[in-house]
Amino acid sequence: MHVEFVLLILSLLFFVSIFADKIGYKYGVPALLLFLAVGMFFGSPWIASVMGTEEKVIDIENAQALSTVAMCIILFTGGLETKLSDIKSVLAPGITLATLGVLLTCVITGVLIYFIFGWINAVASVSIWLALLMAATMSSTDSASVFSVLRTNGIGLKHNLRPLLELESGANDPMAYVLTTTLIGVVISTHSIHGLTEGVSALPIIQNIVIQLVMGTVLGFALGEGLVQLMRRVKLGNEALYPIMILTACIFIFAITYYLQGNTYLAVYVGGLIIGNNKFTRKRQTRSFFNGLAWLSQLVMFLMLGLMVNLPDLLNYKVWVPCLVISIVMIFISRPLSVWLCMLPFRQYHQRDKLMLSWVGLKGAVPIIFAIMCKAQGVPFADLIFNVVFLCTIVSLLAQGTTLTWMAHKLNLDTPRREERSLEHFDMDLPEEIQSSAREVEVTEKMLEVGATLREIKIPPKTLIIMVRRGEDFFVPTGNSELQKGDQLLVISDKDAEQTYKHMIDDAEEEALWRAEIRHKAKAHFDHATAWMRRKKN
């Protein structure tokens, strides 16, 4: 195929997927599921015949290379976006779920998969190690679709569950990766031509897991801190190079950790965590840059999975029947049991909290990458693993992804969540060294009741209005500048007073609350006086 034709098809795929994301936001369907459907549609034999080619759009080697880069970017972005101040209070339960929880999910699911295939007699030669490998590929959770649904519906979670889920979903992929790579080696080395297995010692496996996790953590911390120190001492001539520099550092951390026999994905996540929690130039633009890259990576992964799937294989009852049973087992047995066991030491979480944590076990781009890894390394029954991952991902997105808001409401854990106001009308980057915060405030009729000029409206102390946007025009205001309804104000407040300006936004709401409080107090006094008069009368 000509390169121009390939670029045309890719651009069409991306356009369709992006608009599918908008549809998903509107109807509460996880966007990644729609990306998957787009890939399946364009990968179908009918579309291939219409395009005049029967060739595979992507081969397994290119798929593995793309998936490695995508995984690296997704995990680094997760670390970059995680604030240590937010996860400090949930560090212990989050790390427990991300490590022990993944291990328990893998073991419980693997044992059940072994008996499921033996019971259905779908593939008689599936060994316990192959069943554990199949479970390991699906043992981690994905947060992208979870929080896209919650954010779209304006739903928050009580009892600090949101940062706990963010920490777990960002930190559990490295554990799933080390389990998958270790079990791939075990399956390949022990699987004979007849599909039987030899005895395997558990001690080398445990040692390998511990060494990889320790090395990945140490290298990620050291390299991330080293990059921060480098950026503080080196000033680049072109500010657009700062995001590129951090992207280069992300790839470097991954590559050097691989050659030093550490857990590459854990190193990438820890490196992103260290960099994201330090101050550096163009931090806001860098985070936006990586957010876009992470979404692009997930889009590519789900498109690629849809393009690679073979629909006739999925229609075989020996595939979809065990896959359906495995999905039910993971949703209702493996995940809840692992969450319950991991949360036993943490008594501050109630039964409803554990139920919600159990339900948030969505599968995403990571199982796809691990399934492709199995195919690329020639694992026995790799096609079966791929099909299981595909169908279980669909079931998870349909069953759990579309019911997250409903489940949070049923458990009485949902709470209205006001998203932070971003600088939509003023695209500017304030250095973090300046202890101030910038917000946008829209001028309302309530604000103009006392006067239309800037000097007449109520401005909290330690607060400045440094710019006004009216339509497409900007101007720096003075005390005599007249404001109009709908003007956008750029407000700067000191860090210790950044909450004081909120009455400019919520003035009407605060006044309503104040009036309600006055009525409540007045009623209480009236009731007290009435009761006193009755006692005097009696």
N, C-alpha and C positions, 0 to 999 in steps of 0.2 A: 504494500500500500504506500502511496505517496505521503510525505510528511504533512502536506497541506490538508489531505483528507483526514488524517489522524487528528490534527489540531482542530479541524471543523467538528468532528465527532466529540472530542473532549470538551470543546466549548459548549456544545449543545447539552452534553451530559451535566456540566456544571451549572448551566442556566436552569435546566429543569430541576436539578437537585436544590438549588437555592430557593426557587419558588415553592418547591415542595416543603422546604423548611418553614416558609411563611404559612403555608396551609396547616402544617403540624402545630404551629403556635396557636392558630385560630381554633382548632378543634381538639387540642390537648393530646395529639398523637405524637410520640417521640419522633423527632426529625430524622434520626438515624434509621428508623424503620422505613421511612419514605425514601431515603437515599438507597437503601437496600432494594426497594421495589423498582426504582429507576434503573439500577444496575441489572436486575433480573430481566427487565423489559428489553433493554438494549443488548443484553447478552443472549436473548432467545434466538433459536434457529431461524424463526420467521424474519426477524429484523436483520439477521446476518445475511439471509438470502436477498432481502430487499437492497441491502447495501452492496451486494455483489461480492461478498467474501465469506468463506466458510472457516477462515482461520481464527484461531483463538486470539482475542484482543490482547491478552497478556499471558506470558508463560510463567512457570513457577519460579524461575530464577529472578526475573524482574519483579515478581510479586513479593518475594522475600526481601529483596533490596529496598523496595518501596515501603514495605511494612516495618523494616528496621528503622528507617529514617522517621517514619510517621510515629512510631512508638517513642522514639527518642524525644521528639518535639512535644508530644502529648504529655509525657511525664515531666519534662523540664518546665513546661508551662504550668502544670499542676503545682510544682514546687514554687515557681515564681509568684503564683497567685495566693499561696497560703501564707497567712499572717501568723507569726508565732504568738502574738498577743491574743489572737482569737482561739488558738488551739491549746494554749498553755493549760487551761483548766480541764481539757479532755485528752491530754497527752497519753496518760496511762491506759484508759479504755480504748483509745484510738489505735495505739500501737499493738495492743493485745488483739484487737479484731483484725488488724492488718497482717499479723504474723500467725499467731496461734489459730485465729479464726479461719484463715485461708487453709492452714494445714488440716484442721478438723473437717472443713468442708470437703477438701480433697479426699481424705481418708474415708469419711462416711459415704460420700457419693461414689467413690471408686469401688468400695465393697458392694454397695447396692447395685452398681452397674454390672459388676461381675455376675451377681445372681440374677439380674434382670435378663441379660443375654443368655445365660444358661437356662432360665425358665422359659423364655420365648423360643429358645433354640434357633436364634437368628444367625449367629456366627459361632459355631461350636468351639472354635479354637481361640477365642478371646481369653487371654490369661489375666491373672490378677494385676500384673504390672501394666498391661495394656489398658485395663479398666482404670487403674489409678492415673495413668497418663491422660486418658480421656477426661477424667475428672479434673486433673490439674489445669488443663487448658481453659476450663470454665470456672475455676475456683475464685477468681477475683470479680469485683463489681465495678460498674461504670457509673460515674457521677454526671456526665455531660447531659444525658437525656433526663436524669432525675431532676436536676436543678433547672433545666429549661422548662419543664412542666410546672414546677413549683413557682418559678419566677414569672412565667406567663400568667398564671392564675393569681399572682400576688399573695402566695401562701408562705408563711414562715412556720417554723416548728418550735414548740415549747421545749423547756428543760435542756436547752443547749444542744439539741440533737443535730442541728444543721452543721456546726463546726465539727462535731464528732463524725458525721458522715463524710464531710469534706476530707478530713484527715485520713479516715479509713480508705476511702476510694482512691485517694492520691498515693497512699503508701502501701497498698496491698498488691499492686502489680509486680513489684520486684520479687516478692515472696512467691507469687504464682509463676514468675519466670524461672526462678531457680529450681522450683519443683518440676516444671515442665522440662527444662534442659537436662536435669539429672535423670528423670525418668525416661527421656528419649534415649540417653546413653544406656540405661539399664535394659530397655526393651530391645534395642538393636543388638546389644552384646549377648543377651540371653535367649533370644528367639531363634529356635532351630528351624530347619526347613519344614518340619511338620507342625510348626506353631506351638511347640512345647517350650517350657522354660526350665532353666537350671536353678539351683539354689543361689540366692543373692544375700550377701551380708548387709545388714542395715547400718553398721557402724561407719563404713566409708561414705555412705550417702549422707548421714548426719554431719560428718566432718566436712564434706564438700559444701553443704548448705551453710554451715556456720562460718566457714572461711570466706565464702563468697559474700555473705551478708556483712561481715566485719570489714573486709577489704573495700566493699562498695561504699559503706558508710564513711570510713576514714578518708578514702580518696575523694569522694564527693565533697566532704567538708573542707579538706585541704585545698583542693583545686578551686572550689567556689570562693573561699576566703582569699586565695592568691589572686584571682581575677579582680575581686573587689579592691584589693590593695593596688593592683596595677592600674585600674581605672581612676583611682584617686590621684595617681602620680603622673599619668599621661593624659594630655589634653589633645584630642583629635581636631584636625583642622576643619573637617566636615562633620557636623553634628548628626547627619543621617547615617554615619558609619557606626554609631553606638549600638543600635539594635543588631547590625551585622556582626559587630565584634562579639556580642553576647551569644548570637547564634553560632558563631565559630567556636566559642568556648564550650557551648553545649555539645557540639560534635567532637571536640577535642577530649572532653571529659569522658564521653562514651568510648572513644577509640583507645585512649591510653589505659582506661580501666580494663578493657578487654585483654590487652596484652599483659597486664599485671595480674590476671586471673581473678579479678573481682567481679561483683555483680554490677554489670554495666548500667542497667536501668535504675537500680537503687542509687548508684553514684550520680546519675543524671538528675534524679529527683532531689537528692540532698543538695547537690550543687545549685539547682534552681532555688531551693529553699533558702540557702545561705545568701545568694545574690539578691533574691527578692526582698529579704528583710534587712538589707543595707541600703544606704543612700548612694546614688550615683546619678550622673547627668542623663537627662532625657529618660527618666524612669517611666513616666506615664506613657510616652510614645512607645517605649520598648515593650511594656506590658500589652498595649493594644496590638502591636506588631505580632507578638507571640500568641495572643488570643486568636487572631485571624489565621495564623499558621496552624494552630491546634485544631480549629474547626475544619480547615482545609484538609488536614491529615486524616481526621475522622471521616470526612466526606469521601476522600479517596479510598480509604479502607473499605467502607461499606459499598461503594460503587464497584470496587475490585472484587469483593466477595460475590456480589450479584452477577458480575460478568463471568466469574469462574464456576458458578454452580451449574450442575447438570440436572435439569428438571426431571428427566426420566428416572434417575437414581432416587430422587426424593419421593417419587410416587410408589416406589417399591415398599410393600407393607413390612418387609424385614428391616427397613430403615426407619420409616416414620412411626411405626408402632412403638419400638423401643425408645425412640427419641421423645415421643409424647410422655411415656412413662418416666423417663429420666428427668424431663422438665418438671413434672409433678413432684418427683422425689426431691429435686433441688429446691423448689419453691416452698414445699410444705414440710420437708423433713430435714434435709442437710443444712440449709441456711438457718432455720429457726433453732435447731439443736446446737449448732456451733455458736450462735449468738448467745443462747441461754448459758452455755458452759463458760464462755469467755466473760460474760457479765456477772458471774457469781460473786467475784470479789468486790464489785462496785454496787453497793447497796443503795446508792442515791437514785438509781434508775428503777422505775416501777415496771410492772408487767406490761402496761400499755406502751411504754418506751421500747421495751424489748420486742414487742410485736411489730412496732413501726420499723425498728432496725432490721428485723427479720424480713419484712416485706421489701425493703430497699436492697434488692440483690440483683439489679439489672445487669445484663450482659451487654458488652459494647464492642469496641474495636479490638481490645486486647485478645479475647479468645480467637478472633479471626487471625491475628498475627501468629499466635501459637499453633493454630491448625495449619497455616501455610508453612510454618517452620517444620512441622511433622512431615508434610509432603515433600519439602525440599531436601530433607535428610533421609528420605527413604524408609520411614518407619512403616512396619507392617500394618496393613489396614488403615493407611493414612487417609484414603478416600472416605472410609467409614467415619473416622474422627472428624474430617471436614464436614461431612453431611450432618453429623450429630451436633456439632457446634453451630452450624447454620440454622437448623430447625429449633434448637434450644434457644438461640438468640431471638428468633422470631416469636416464640412462645413467651419468653421473658418480657420482651418489649410490649407485646399485646396484653398479656395478663397483668403484669406489674406496672409497666410504664403508663398505661392509660387509666390506672386506678389509684395512683399515688395520692392525688388530691382527695379522692373519696375516702381512702383509708385514713389519711390524717384527720379528716373531718369526723369519721366514725369513731376514732380513738380519742377524739377531743384534744388533739395535739396541734391543730392548725391555729395560727394566729395571723392577723393581718400584718403584712410586712411592707413597710414603705421603703422603696428603693432609694438609695442616696441620689441626690440631684447631681447630675454630671454637668460639665460645662458644655452644653450642646450649642449655645450661641456664641460662646467666647472660647475659641480653641487656643489655649495657652498652657504653658507648663511652668509652674512655680517651683523653684528649688526647695527641696525638703529642709535645707538648712534654715530657711526662713520659717520661724515658728508661726505660721499663719495658715488659714484655710480659705479657699475660694468657693463661693456658692453663687448660684443664679437665683434671683428673686424676681418674680413677675409682679408688676404694679397692679393693684386691684383698686376698686372703688372705695373700699374700706380704708385703704392707706391714704387716699386723697381727700377724705372728709375734713381733715383739719387744715388742709392747704395743698396747693399743687406744686409748690416749689420744693426743692431739695431741703432747704433749711427748715421747712415747716413740718415735714413728715418725721415720724418718730424713728430715730436711729439709736441703737444700743451703744453703750460706751465701748471703746477699743474696736470700733468698726468703721470702715471707710467704704464709700461707694465710689469706685474708681473709673467706671465706664458705664455708659448707657447704650443699649441697642434699640433703635426704633425702626422697625421694618428691616431694611438692608443697610441703614445708616448707623454709624457709631459716632459718639462724641464723649469727651471728658466733661463731666458736669461740674458746675460751680454751685454755690449756695442759692443763686437766683435762677438756676435752670428749672424750667417748668416741666413736670413729668406728666405723662398721659397714661391712661389705662392700657395695659398690654405691653408697656415698655419692659425690657429685660435689663435688670441691674446686676452688675458684677460686684459682689460684696466680698470684702476681705476682712476677716476677724482674727484676733489673736487666738492661739491654740487654747488658752485657758478660758476664753470667752466665746468660743465658736458656737456654743449652744444658745447664747443670749440673743442672737438675731432671729431665732426661729419664730418669734412672735410676729415678725414681718410677713412670714409665710402663713402661719396658722392663727392669725389674730382673731378671725371670726370664730374658729373652733375653740380657742382659749376663752373668748368672751362667753361663748355658750356654756362652757364648763363652769366658768365663774358664776354665771347667773344661776345655773342649776345648783351649785353649791350654796349660794345665798338662799335660794328657795328651800333647800333641804334644811339649812340651819334655822330659817324662819319657821318652818313647819315644826321642827323639833321644839323651839321655844314656845310656840303656840300650844302644842300638845302638853308640854310641861306646865304652862300656865293654866290650861283647862283642867288638868288633873289636880293641880293645887287648889283651884276654886271648888272643885267637887269635894275634895277632902274637907275644906273649910265649911262647906255647906252642910256636909254630913256631921 
